[in-house]
Amino acid sequence: MLNFLSRPMVRLIDRYLPDPFVFVMVLTLVAGVAAVATQDSSPMQVVTMWGDGFWSLLTFSMQMLLVLVTGYMMASTPLVRRGLSALAALAGSAGGAILLVSVVSLAASWINWGFGLVVGALFARELARTIRVDYRLLVASAYSGFIVWHGGLAGSIPLSIATAGHPFEGITGVVSTSETIFSFYNIAIVVALFIAVPLVNRAMMPREEDSVFIDPALLAKDEAARAESTTPAERLENSFVLPVLIGAAGLAWLIQYFAAGNGLSLNVINFLFLTLAILLHGTPRNLLNALTDAVKGGAGIVIQFPFYAGIMAIMVQSGLAASISEGLVGLASSATLPFWTFLSAGIVNFFVPSGGGQWAVQAPVILPAAEALGADLARASMAVAWGDAWTNMVQPFWALPILGIAGLRAKDIMGFCVMHLILSGIIITIGLTFL
């Protein structure tokens, strides 16, 4: 049934979804026109907002580029490739590969969203090297696990309101994670998605004649012969001593960091992957060869993230994001507020695809409304979190690292992801509204 439904969706997306860079340019124009039409902003004011905000995500852009680069470098080491190959052998069949990559991606994303993006993509590549399976669906299955991130251990909204001194403490107080991440309704949503997402991916497997396979040779990496070092510079490039010393220093820092009770963050994940890559590649030359391959997939991140920063500036500074939230939340009662909040967050996420940024925009609207209606503030907060995660399934912003590692285009996987948008929307709505 799902295979029958997904086929026309895949064809439709492949025909009409443009490259993510074209998509972000269209979103820029939509946001600008909407701000002028509905927020009493002049065209020049909108252009000023856009230009002033264009470079506000430079730090985050570099972090995301490093997610791709360091993850790729680590995965290209012989030891990690052997480990991924052993794990991939558990699949045994195309259907097993789809189920396995879905579960691994869900688990990794629930632990940490950056970890999930990299692990899912790298594991999908390894599975495609050993099993004949539709490569588009395999990568889409890896990305579909990302749906649970904001209900997991690294969810930015629940962690923010659980921290003393957060910006909205005057309204919510400090909200324990027992009321958000570890609440009954949130755990029920996560468990339901852990069951539904792999099964939906398996059910969408195309027929043999409709499948798109990849030549495993394109994913293989030949072991380069170690050239004889004849100059001091070459001896340094092929030295085993330098990586051991630098890698040992990196491991020492990581041990003391985690021993102090600190958790995973994007910077720590990148530092961990880079440290392991330095150690496991053995020589600086091997590491640099892997880096050359890794950066090829990063073009989308470099050019597109500044445009999203500009869109976010328009949405926030013009008041457009708040107006969308106010319009939908104005329809709500105490019982239906989570649903309307979830829907508004999903819409805003197309233009403000950042959990922290979206919370800064929507919390001043959602929290007072919840307080006035006597609704559950923690549940309303999680409705924003789940709305943010929900439309990521069809928002190319977060797919860029996976697409860069896998070597695919957004249109290759988004047809499958539309099915997850529909079915996960139903699951999350039921959990937020009725549990």
C-alpha positions in Angstrom: 0.0 0.0 0.0 2.7 2.5 1.0 4.8 1.5 -1.9 1.8 2.3 -4.2 1.3 5.6 -2.5 5.0 6.6 -2.4 5.7 5.9 -6.2 3.7 8.9 -7.5 5.1 11.1 -4.7 8.7 10.2 -5.6 8.0 10.9 -9.3 6.3 14.2 -8.4 9.1 15.4 -6.2 11.8 14.3 -8.7 10.0 16.4 -11.4 9.2 19.5 -9.5 11.5 19.9 -6.5 14.4 22.2 -7.5 17.9 22.1 -6.1 18.0 23.2 -2.4 19.8 26.4 -3.4 16.9 27.3 -5.7 14.5 26.3 -3.0 16.2 28.7 -0.5 16.1 31.5 -3.0 12.3 31.0 -3.5 11.8 30.9 0.3 13.7 34.2 0.5 11.4 35.8 -1.9 8.3 34.3 -0.2 9.4 35.6 3.2 10.2 39.0 1.8 6.9 39.4 -0.1 4.9 38.2 2.9 6.7 40.6 5.3 5.9 43.5 2.9 2.3 42.4 2.4 1.3 41.6 6.0 3.7 43.4 8.4 3.8 46.9 7.0 7.4 46.6 6.2 8.8 48.5 3.2 10.8 46.6 0.6 13.9 48.4 1.6 13.3 47.6 5.3 13.0 43.9 4.3 16.2 44.0 2.3 18.0 45.6 5.2 16.8 42.9 7.6 17.9 40.3 5.1 21.3 41.7 4.5 22.0 42.5 8.2 21.1 38.9 9.1 22.8 37.2 6.2 26.0 36.3 8.1 24.5 35.6 11.5 24.9 31.8 11.1 28.5 31.7 10.2 29.6 29.8 13.3 26.8 27.3 12.9 27.5 26.9 9.2 31.1 26.0 10.0 29.9 23.6 12.7 27.7 21.8 10.2 30.4 21.7 7.5 32.7 20.1 10.1 29.9 17.6 10.9 30.1 16.4 7.3 33.9 16.7 7.0 35.0 15.1 10.3 32.4 12.4 10.1 33.5 11.5 6.6 37.1 11.4 7.6 36.5 9.2 10.5 34.4 6.8 8.5 37.0 6.5 5.8 39.6 5.0 8.3 40.2 1.3 7.8 39.1 0.4 11.4 35.8 2.2 11.2 35.0 0.9 7.7 35.6 -2.7 9.0 33.3 -2.0 12.0 30.5 -0.6 9.8 30.9 -3.5 7.4 30.5 -6.0 10.3 27.3 -4.1 11.4 26.0 -4.0 7.9 26.4 -7.8 7.6 23.6 -8.1 10.2 21.1 -6.9 7.5 21.4 -9.8 5.1 18.8 -8.5 2.6 17.6 -5.2 1.1 14.6 -5.1 3.5 16.9 -5.8 6.4 19.2 -3.0 5.4 16.3 -0.5 5.3 15.1 -1.6 8.8 18.6 -1.6 10.2 19.6 1.8 9.0 16.3 3.3 10.2 16.8 1.9 13.7 20.4 3.0 13.9 19.6 6.5 12.7 16.6 6.8 15.2 18.7 5.7 18.1 21.7 8.0 17.2 19.4 11.0 16.6 17.6 10.5 19.9 21.0 10.6 21.6 22.2 13.7 19.7 21.0 15.2 16.5 24.4 15.9 15.0 25.5 12.4 15.8 22.4 10.9 14.2 22.9 12.8 10.9 26.5 11.6 10.5 26.0 8.1 11.7 22.9 7.5 9.6 24.6 8.7 6.4 27.8 6.8 6.9 26.0 3.6 7.8 23.8 4.0 4.7 26.9 4.2 2.5 28.4 1.1 4.0 25.1 -0.9 3.6 25.0 0.2 -0.1 28.5 -1.2 -0.6 27.5 -4.7 0.5 23.7 -5.0 -0.3 21.8 -4.4 -3.5 19.1 -1.9 -2.3 17.5 1.2 -3.6 20.0 3.8 -2.7 17.5 6.7 -2.5 15.3 4.9 0.0 18.3 3.8 2.0 19.5 7.4 2.4 16.0 8.6 3.0 15.6 6.0 5.7 18.8 7.3 7.3 17.5 10.8 7.3 14.0 9.8 8.6 15.5 8.9 11.9 16.1 12.6 12.4 12.4 13.0 13.2 12.9 12.1 16.9 15.8 14.5 17.7 13.8 17.2 19.5 12.1 14.7 21.7 15.4 13.2 22.6 18.3 13.8 25.0 19.7 16.8 23.0 16.4 18.5 22.4 17.2 22.2 22.6 13.8 23.5 23.8 13.3 21.0 26.7 16.9 21.4 27.8 16.6 25.2 27.6 13.5 25.4 29.9 15.1 22.9 32.3 18.0 25.4 32.8 17.8 27.9 35.6 17.8 31.5 34.3 16.4 30.7 30.9 14.7 33.6 29.1 11.2 32.6 29.9 11.6 31.4 33.5 9.2 34.2 34.6 6.4 32.4 32.8 7.3 28.7 33.0 9.7 28.5 35.9 12.3 25.8 35.6 10.6 22.8 33.8 12.1 19.4 34.7 12.9 17.0 31.8 10.5 14.6 33.6 7.7 16.9 32.3 9.1 17.1 28.8 11.6 14.5 27.4 10.7 11.8 29.9 7.0 12.6 30.2 4.6 9.8 29.3 3.2 11.4 26.2 6.7 12.2 24.8 8.0 8.7 25.4 4.9 7.3 23.8 5.5 9.5 20.7 9.2 8.4 20.5 8.3 4.7 20.9 5.6 4.9 18.3 8.0 6.5 15.8 10.7 3.9 16.6 8.2 1.3 15.5 6.5 3.2 12.6 9.5 4.8 10.9 11.4 1.5 10.1 8.1 -0.2 9.1 7.1 2.6 6.8 10.5 2.7 5.2 10.4 -1.0 4.6 6.9 -0.8 3.1 8.0 1.9 0.7 10.6 -0.4 -1.0 10.2 0.1 -4.7 9.8 -2.8 -7.2 13.0 -4.0 -8.8 12.2 -2.2 -12.1 11.6 1.1 -10.2 14.6 0.9 -8.0 17.8 3.0 -8.3 21.0 1.2 -7.4 24.5 2.5 -6.9 27.6 0.9 -8.1 29.4 -0.2 -4.9 32.7 0.7 -6.6 31.7 4.3 -6.4 31.5 4.1 -2.6 34.7 2.1 -2.1 37.9 3.8 -1.2 41.1 2.3 -2.4 43.9 1.9 0.1 46.7 4.2 -1.2 50.1 2.7 -1.2 52.4 4.5 1.3 54.9 6.4 -0.8 58.6 6.3 0.3 59.5 9.5 2.1 62.6 11.1 0.6 62.5 14.7 2.0 62.0 16.0 5.5 58.6 17.4 4.5 57.5 14.0 3.2 58.7 12.3 6.3 56.6 14.7 8.4 53.6 14.0 6.2 54.0 10.3 6.6 54.9 10.4 10.3 53.0 8.2 12.8 54.4 10.2 15.7 52.5 13.5 15.1 49.0 11.9 14.9 49.7 9.9 18.1 50.8 13.0 20.0 47.9 15.2 18.8 45.4 12.5 19.1 46.5 11.6 22.6 46.0 15.3 23.6 42.6 15.3 22.1 41.6 12.1 23.9 42.9 13.6 27.2 40.7 16.6 26.8 37.6 14.5 26.0 38.2 12.3 29.0 38.4 15.2 31.4 35.4 16.9 29.7 33.1 13.9 30.1 34.5 13.1 33.6 33.3 16.5 34.6 29.7 15.5 33.8 29.4 17.4 30.5 27.3 16.1 27.7 27.4 16.0 23.9 27.3 19.2 21.9 28.0 19.9 18.2 31.5 21.1 19.0 32.3 18.1 21.1 31.0 15.7 18.5 33.2 17.4 15.8 36.2 17.3 18.2 35.6 13.6 18.9 35.3 12.7 15.2 38.4 14.7 14.3 40.5 13.2 17.1 39.5 9.7 16.1 40.2 10.5 12.5 43.7 11.8 13.3 44.5 8.7 15.3 43.0 6.1 13.0 44.3 7.4 9.7 47.8 7.0 11.1 49.6 9.7 9.1 48.9 13.3 8.2 49.0 12.5 4.6 46.2 9.8 4.9 44.1 12.3 6.8 44.6 15.0 4.2 43.6 12.6 1.4 40.4 11.9 3.3 39.8 15.6 3.8 40.1 16.2 0.1 37.3 13.7 -0.6 35.2 15.0 2.3 35.0 18.6 1.4 33.5 17.9 -2.0 30.0 17.4 -0.5 30.1 20.6 1.6 29.2 23.1 -1.1 25.5 23.2 -0.3 26.2 24.1 3.4 28.6 26.8 2.5 26.3 28.7 0.1 22.9 28.0 1.5 23.1 28.5 5.2 23.7 32.3 4.9 20.5 32.6 2.9 18.6 30.8 5.7 20.2 33.3 8.2 18.8 36.1 6.1 15.3 34.5 5.9 15.3 34.0 9.7 16.1 37.7 10.1 13.2 38.7 7.9 10.8 36.4 9.8 11.9 37.5 13.3 12.5 41.2 12.8 9.4 41.9 10.6 7.2 40.0 13.1 6.0 37.6 10.4 6.9 34.5 12.4 5.0 35.8 15.5 2.0 36.7 13.3 1.8 33.1 12.0 2.0 31.7 15.5 -0.6 34.2 16.8 -3.0 33.5 14.0 -3.0 29.8 14.5 -2.8 29.8 18.3 -5.8 32.3 18.3 -7.9 29.4 17.1 -7.0 27.2 20.1 -8.7 26.2 23.4 -6.9 24.7 26.3 -7.3 21.2 24.9 -6.4 22.0 21.3 -3.5 24.4 22.0 -0.8 21.7 21.6 -2.2 20.8 18.1 -2.3 24.4 16.8 1.1 25.1 18.4 2.5 22.0 16.7 1.0 23.1 13.3 2.3 26.7 13.6 5.8 25.5 14.6 5.9 23.2 11.5 5.0 26.1 9.3 7.5 28.5 10.9 10.2 25.8 10.7 10.3 26.1 6.9 11.6 29.7 7.3 13.4 29.4 10.7 14.9 25.9 10.6 16.7 26.2 13.9 15.3 24.8 17.1 16.8 27.5 19.3 15.9 30.3 16.9 12.4 29.1 16.5 11.9 28.9 20.2 13.0 32.5 20.6 10.4 33.5 18.0 7.4 31.4 19.2 7.8 31.2 22.9 6.7 34.8 23.5 3.5 33.9 21.7 2.9 30.4 22.8 3.7 30.6 26.5 1.4 33.6 27.4 -1.4 31.9 25.4 -0.9 28.7 27.3 -0.9 30.5 30.6 -4.1 32.5 29.7 -5.9 29.3 28.6 -4.7 27.3 31.6 -3.0 24.8 29.3 0.1 22.7 30.2 3.1 24.9 29.6 5.5 22.0 29.3 3.3 20.3 26.7 2.9 23.5 24.8 6.7 23.8 24.8 7.1 20.3 23.5 4.5 21.0 20.8 6.9 23.7 19.4 9.8 21.2 19.7 7.9 18.5 17.8 6.7 21.0 15.1 10.3 22.0 14.6 11.3 18.3 14.1 8.3 17.4 12.0 8.7 19.5 8.9 12.4 18.8 8.8 11.3 15.8 6.8 10.7 18.0 3.8 13.0 21.0 4.6 16.3 20.5 2.8 18.2 22.5 5.4 19.1 19.6 7.8 19.4 17.1 5.0 22.4 18.8 3.5 25.1 17.0 5.6 23.5 13.6 4.8 23.2 14.4 1.1 26.8 15.6 1.0 28.1 12.4 2.5 25.8 10.2 0.4 26.4 12.1 -2.8 22.6 12.6 -3.6 20.3 15.5 -4.3 17.4 16.6 -2.2 14.9 15.5 -4.8 16.3 11.9 -4.6 15.0 11.4 -1.0 12.2 13.9 -0.4 9.5 11.9 -2.1 10.0 9.2 0.5 10.2 11.7 3.3 6.8 13.2 2.4 5.2 10.0 3.6 7.0 10.4 6.9 5.7 14.0 7.2 2.1 12.7 6.8 2.3 9.6 9.1 4.6 11.2 11.8 2.2 14.2 11.8 -0.6 11.9 12.8 1.4 10.1 15.5 2.7 13.3 17.0 -0.7 15.0 17.0 -2.3 12.1 18.8 0.4 12.0 21.4 0.4 15.8 22.1 -3.4 16.1 22.1 -4.8 12.9 23.6 -2.1 11.3 25.8 
